[in-house]
Amino acid sequence: MYPREKIREGMRLYAVTDNAWLAGRTLATCVQEALAGGATFVQLRDKRATTDELVVQARALMPLCAKAGVPFVVNDDVEAARASGACGVHVGQDDTACASARAVLGPDKIVGVSVQTREEALAAEAAGADYLGVGAMFGTPTKPEAVDVSFAELASICAAVSIPVVAIGGLNERTIPQLAQTGVDGAAVVSAIFAAADIETATQRLRLLVDEAIR
């Protein structure tokens, strides 16, 4: 069980995996480099994998995250999170509902929820979410269907809830500084980490930028 009081710390630089950027590397190697560079949270996201495949991937990544003291969750698939023993799951508005995920995983696991509005944020908090992922902040090829969220809406969400909030969507070295003064707890990053030729160095740069923008 990952201590709930440390979840907010984990939001600082939240790494979301994407197998499309492996370029011949193993996912475990890429995650290890991201952790070495300063990633503070890891989400396994693979929309094309079956539950069994996600369990295998999760079991390969969990020891790396545990050694680094970093929480590890599975995207969408509550059963894969349960079967693998992951710290928890991250669900969207169209995925397994937060309350249902909590019912399956129990009170000690992390449940994160994607939201885009203050109303969704309040509903997720009331349903028992441990943290919120807000976005997309900028257009991103990872989720082209996502509607962009304004910085005003992000700030409104952060002010409305008491649980941690991480921004996601098109966040990179150019856009992370714009998170300053929003009240957000960190940045969730996909391609700016996993598409990098040198993941550890890229993650180090991103971590510095996050630490400067969010104090």
GIRAVEN-V51450 format. One record per backbone hydrogen bond with DSSP energy under -0.5 kcal/mol. NH is the residue of the N-H (numbers start at 1). CO is the residue of the C=O. Records with the same first field share a line. If there is no record, write none. Layout:
NH->CO  CO
//
This chain:
6->3
7->4
10->6
11->7  8
12->9
14->11  187
15->13  41
16->14  189
17->15  43
21->18
22->19
25->22
30->26
31->27
32->28
33->29
34->30
35->31
36->32
37->33
38->34  35
39->34
40->13
41->13
42->71
43->15
44->73
45->43
46->44
49->46
54->50
55->51
56->52
57->53
58->54
59->55
60->56
61->57
62->58
63->59
64->61
65->61
66->62
67->63
68->64
69->65  66
70->65
71->40
73->42
74->88
75->44
76->90
77->75
78->76
81->77
82->78
83->79
84->80
85->81
86->81
87->72
88->72
89->110
90->74
91->112
95->92
101->97
102->98
103->99
104->100
105->101
106->102
109->106
110->87
112->89
113->131
114->91
115->133
121->117
122->118
123->119
124->120
125->121
126->122
127->123
128->125
129->124
130->111
131->111
132->164
133->113
134->132  166
135->115
137->168
138->169
143->140
144->141
146->143
149->136
154->150
155->151
156->152
157->153
158->154
159->155
160->156
161->157
164->130
166->132
167->186
168->134
169->188
176->172
178->175
179->176
180->177
182->179
185->165
186->165
187->12
188->167
189->14
193->190
194->190
195->191
196->193
199->197
202->198
203->199
204->200
205->201
206->202
207->203
208->204
209->205
210->206
211->207
212->208
213->209
214->210
215->213
//
